[in-house]
Amino acid sequence: MRDPLVIVFCFFNFLLLADDWPEFRGPNAQGYAEEVKLPTDISTKSPHLRWKTPVPGSGWSSPVILKSRIYLTSAIEEGQAITLNALCFDANNGKQLWKTAVINVAKAPRMHRKNSQASPTPIVTNGRLYVHFGHMGTACLDLNGKIIWKNEAVKYSPVHGNGGTPALLAGKLIFSCDGAKNPFVIALNARDGSQVWKVNRSVNAKKKFSFCTPLILKGTGGTQILLPGSDMIGAYDPNNGKEIWRVTYDGYSVVPRPVVGHGMVFFSTGFDRAKAMAVKLGGKGDVTKTHIKWVLPKGAPHTPSMILDGDELYMISDGGIATCVDAKSGKAVWSERLGGNCSASPILADGKLYVINESGMVYVLDAGEKFNLLSKNNLNERTLASPAVADGALFIRTDKNLFKFQ
C-alpha cells in the first residue's frame, strides 16, 4: 500500500489517462504502474512481443507515452557534428510518425562510455513535448513535431555529458546544471523557454558534477523540489528556487531519482561508494544532524533509481545486486545477485519488479519479503534506458530498437 501522507505531485495528472506514462518513471515519478498486469516472458521469442521497430540514431532517453503515442529523443552523428532529435511512434504498431531535428551541434562533446548525447527523458503533457539535452539545450514542441521554442543559452561545464531529466511544475521546467564548476538549479518558463529563476548549489563539493532528476513533492509543508547533487540533497521552493533545507554527505555524480514515503525521502549518494540514505522530510536550513534516519552502505545504486512499495524499499546496484530493505529501519531484508551490470531503473507492476541489465537481460521478481525470481530472458541488445508502461503494455528501448510487450 502506498503512503498516503506523502504525495509525489504532477500538476498535470488530471489531464492524463490512467494508461499514460508522461515522464521519467511514470505519472507518479516513482516507477510503479498502477493496476497493470504485464507478461513475465520478456524475450525476442515471446508470444507477448507485439512489435519491434528500429530507432534512428542513438540515445538513452526513456520512452514516454501519451494517448498511444510514444516520444523519444536521439542523436544522429554526421562526422563530428550531431543532430539532436525528437521522435514520435505509434504505440499500436510501432510505426515512426515523425522525426524533428531540434538542435544542431557542430562538434559532439565528450561523454562517458555509458552516456549518450540524448540521455534525458522527455516530458509530454497538455499538447506539448519538452525535450532536454543538458548543456546543449532545451526545447518545446507540439505533438506534431513543430518546434514552439528552444533555449540554447543555459550553459555550464559538463562532465561525462548530459544526464538529468527536468521536472515540470506550474508552468516551470526545472532541472539541475551540476557541472564541473559553479553548479546550479534553474527554472525555465514552460511557455516560452525564458529563465524564471536560477540558484547556486549551497555546498562547495570537491567534485561538483551530478546528473539527478528533480522530484516534485506536495505535502503539509507546501510544494517542494527535492534534488540530490554532489555532497548534498536540497529542497527548493518552486516559486523562486530558494533552498528550504539541505542534508550533506560525501558523494558526487549522483544519478538516481529520489523516492518518498513514510515522511522520508530515500536516495543514493553516488560515487565513489554509494550509500542509501533516508532523510526525514521538512525542516529549515542545514538539517544534517537532525533529519538523517538511516544510512545503508551496501547495495546502493550509482545509477538505477529505487522503488518504494509499502514498507519495502527495492534497490538494484550497478553491479546487478537486487536488495530489499525495510524502509523504516534501513535493515536489509534480502540481497541477491541477478547478474550483469545495471543502469536502467526498475519498475513495479502487479506486485512484480521488472529489472533490465545493460546487456538486455530482463529479470522479473516477486516484490515482497522473500526473494523469488519468476523469469529471466534476454533481448540480446544493449540497453541503459528505463522501461515504460502504458496501455497495459511494457515498452523497452535498446541501442537499436523499441519493443512492445503485452
Secondary structure, 3 states (H helix, E strand, C coil): CCCCCCEECCCCHHHCCCCCECCCCCCCCCCEECCCCCCCCCCCCCCCEEEEEECCCECCCCCEEECCEEEEEEEEEECCEEEEEEEEEECCCCCEEEEEEEEEECCCCCCCCCCCCCCCCCEEECCEEEEECHHHCEEEEECCCCEEEEECCCCCCCCCCCCCCCEEECCEEEEEECCCCCCEEEEEECCCCCEEEEEECCCCCCCCCCCCCCEEEEECCEEEEEEEECCEEEEECCCCCCEEEEEECCCECCCCCCEEECCEEEEECCECCCCEEEEECCCCEECHHHHEEEEECCCCCCCCCCEEECCEEEEECCCCEEEEEECCCCCEEEEEECCCCCCCCCEEECCEEEEECCCCEEEEEECCCCCCEEEEEECCCCCCCCCEEECCEEEEECCCEEEEEC
